[in-house]
Amino acid sequence: MFQPITPPSSFAELLVKPLYHSFFRYPSRMFVAAVVTAVGFEYVLTDVTDRIFLSINAGRLWRDVSPANKEETPND
């Protein structure tokens, strides 16, 4: 009738059981978790790669050169 609470026997049991019961038991939750993870990963990857590209090519991009060209062109 009453079972005493026993501590988890292993670290894997401590981690895997709640994960299974909250996400992987139901396919719809697993699908939503996969979509959210993919969108988040894409956002972070895009942001990081853009920052790396901009830091490597600083001063050589159109946004860096364009204001200098506008100042040098004579007005008609």
C-alpha positions, 0 to 999 in steps of 0.5 A: 500500500505505502512504498517508501521513497528510494533514491535513484540507483544511478545518475542515468535513472535520475536524468532519463526517467523525467525526460522520458515521461515529459518529452519522449513518451508522447510523439507530439511533445517530442515533435514540438521539442525537436522543432523548438530546438531546431529553430533555436539552433538555427537562430544561434548559428546564424547570429554567431556566423554573421558576427564572425563574418562581420568581424573578419571582413570589417572595413571591406563591406558595402556598409563600411564603404558606402558613407565614404563614397557619399562624402566624396561625390560632388553635388551637381 
